[in-house]
């Protein structure tokens, strides 16, 4: 196993611990219970993915751990996880499976959070490390119930 793999595994493990609250002491903040959940989808550039394992890795992961830890500290995170680089994924369509290109911006991770409104969820993106390295963030409300889906649950 090379050093880049070890660094990535260590960083992903540490970030996952932050997301699950196992390494961060949190105090839930009383909020208006609306039942709304939002997906915060992080997209990073090629450089963002490269910074996970290059000389900037320590700074990269510290930025993400600080950002996610701040949201986790509010007691509103339902779930989340970073994703492996595009080279580890595939696109599947009706004609088969193709390897993802490493060019451009790609989905790099996600959170599902509780929030009273779309704007409140958007406000959580302030300070997101993806926004300072050529990436972007998408915020969408999670559909909590859908016709005909109750039987699937």
C-alpha positions as CSV (number, residue, x, y, z in Angstrom):
1,X,0.0,0.0,0.0
2,X,1.5,3.4,-1.0
3,X,1.6,6.5,1.2
4,X,-1.2,8.2,-0.9
5,X,-3.5,5.4,-0.2
6,X,-2.7,5.4,3.5
7,X,-3.2,9.2,3.7
8,X,-6.6,8.9,1.9
9,X,-7.8,6.1,4.1
10,X,-6.7,7.9,7.2
11,X,-8.4,11.1,6.1
12,X,-11.6,9.5,5.1
13,X,-11.7,7.5,8.3
14,X,-11.2,10.8,10.3
15,X,-13.8,12.6,8.4
16,X,-16.3,9.8,8.7
17,X,-15.6,9.8,12.5
18,X,-16.5,13.6,12.5
19,X,-19.7,12.9,10.5
20,X,-20.8,10.1,12.9
21,X,-19.9,12.2,15.9
22,X,-17.6,9.6,17.4
23,X,-14.7,12.0,17.6
24,X,-16.6,15.3,18.1
25,X,-18.6,16.1,21.3
26,X,-21.8,17.8,20.1
27,X,-24.6,19.5,21.9
28,X,-27.8,19.5,19.8
29,X,-29.1,23.0,19.2
30,X,-32.8,23.4,19.7
31,X,-34.3,24.2,16.3
32,X,-37.8,24.4,15.0
33,X,-38.8,20.9,14.1
34,X,-40.0,21.1,10.5
35,X,-39.2,17.6,9.4
36,X,-37.4,19.0,6.4
37,X,-34.1,17.5,5.3
38,X,-31.7,18.8,2.7
39,X,-28.9,17.1,0.7
40,X,-25.8,19.2,0.4
41,X,-23.8,17.9,-2.5
42,X,-20.1,18.9,-2.8
43,X,-18.4,19.0,-6.2
44,X,-14.7,19.4,-6.5
45,X,-12.3,20.2,-9.2
46,X,-9.4,18.0,-10.4
47,X,-7.2,20.0,-8.1
48,X,-9.5,19.5,-5.1
49,X,-9.3,15.7,-5.6
50,X,-5.5,15.9,-6.1
51,X,-5.1,17.9,-2.9
52,X,-6.5,15.0,-0.9
53,X,-3.2,13.1,-1.4
54,X,-0.5,15.5,-2.4
55,X,1.7,17.9,-0.3
56,X,-1.5,19.9,0.5
57,X,-3.3,16.9,2.0
58,X,-3.0,17.9,5.6
59,X,-4.3,21.4,4.9
60,X,-7.1,20.0,2.7
61,X,-8.4,17.5,5.3
62,X,-8.1,20.1,8.1
63,X,-10.3,22.5,6.2
64,X,-12.9,19.9,5.6
65,X,-12.8,18.6,9.1
66,X,-13.3,22.1,10.5
67,X,-16.1,22.8,8.1
68,X,-18.0,19.5,8.7
69,X,-17.3,19.7,12.4
70,X,-18.9,23.1,12.6
71,X,-22.1,21.8,11.0
72,X,-21.9,18.6,13.1
73,X,-21.7,20.7,16.2
74,X,-25.1,22.1,15.5
75,X,-26.7,18.6,15.9
76,X,-28.4,18.7,12.5
77,X,-26.4,16.2,10.4
78,X,-28.3,13.1,9.5
79,X,-25.7,11.4,7.4
80,X,-22.8,12.1,5.0
81,X,-19.6,10.9,3.5
82,X,-16.8,11.9,1.2
83,X,-16.5,10.0,-2.1
84,X,-13.5,8.5,-3.7
85,X,-12.1,10.3,-6.8
86,X,-13.9,10.0,-10.2
87,X,-11.2,7.4,-11.3
88,X,-12.8,5.0,-8.9
89,X,-16.3,5.4,-10.2
90,X,-18.2,4.5,-13.3
91,X,-21.2,5.9,-15.3
92,X,-23.9,3.4,-16.2
93,X,-26.5,4.0,-18.9
94,X,-28.6,2.0,-21.2
95,X,-25.6,1.1,-23.4
96,X,-23.3,0.0,-20.7
97,X,-20.6,1.2,-18.3
98,X,-17.9,3.8,-18.9
99,X,-15.1,5.1,-16.7
100,X,-15.6,8.7,-15.4
101,X,-13.4,11.4,-16.8
102,X,-11.2,13.1,-14.3
103,X,-11.7,16.4,-16.1
104,X,-14.0,19.1,-14.7
105,X,-15.9,19.1,-11.5
106,X,-17.3,15.9,-9.9
107,X,-19.4,14.9,-6.9
108,X,-16.9,14.6,-4.1
109,X,-19.2,14.1,-1.0
110,X,-22.5,14.8,0.6
111,X,-24.3,15.6,3.8
112,X,-28.0,15.2,4.7
113,X,-29.0,17.8,7.2
114,X,-32.1,19.0,9.0
115,X,-33.0,22.6,8.3
116,X,-36.2,24.7,8.5
117,X,-35.8,26.1,4.9
118,X,-33.8,25.9,1.7
119,X,-32.2,29.2,2.7
120,X,-31.1,27.8,6.1
121,X,-29.5,24.9,4.3
122,X,-27.8,27.2,1.8
123,X,-26.4,29.2,4.6
124,X,-24.6,26.0,5.8
125,X,-22.5,26.2,2.7
126,X,-20.7,29.3,3.8
127,X,-17.0,28.4,4.4
128,X,-17.2,25.2,2.4
129,X,-13.7,24.3,1.2
130,X,-14.9,23.2,-2.2
131,X,-15.9,26.8,-2.9
132,X,-12.4,28.1,-2.6
133,X,-10.8,25.5,-5.0
134,X,-12.9,25.7,-8.1
135,X,-15.7,23.5,-6.9
136,X,-19.4,24.1,-6.2
137,X,-22.1,23.0,-3.8
138,X,-25.6,22.0,-4.7
139,X,-28.4,22.1,-2.1
140,X,-31.7,20.2,-2.6
141,X,-34.6,19.3,-0.4
142,X,-34.9,15.6,0.2
143,X,-38.3,14.1,-0.8
144,X,-39.4,12.5,2.5
145,X,-42.4,10.7,1.0
146,X,-43.4,10.0,-2.6
147,X,-46.5,8.4,-4.0
148,X,-46.1,4.6,-4.3
149,X,-42.9,4.7,-2.3
150,X,-44.3,3.8,1.1
151,X,-44.4,0.1,0.2
152,X,-40.6,0.2,-0.5
153,X,-39.7,1.5,2.9
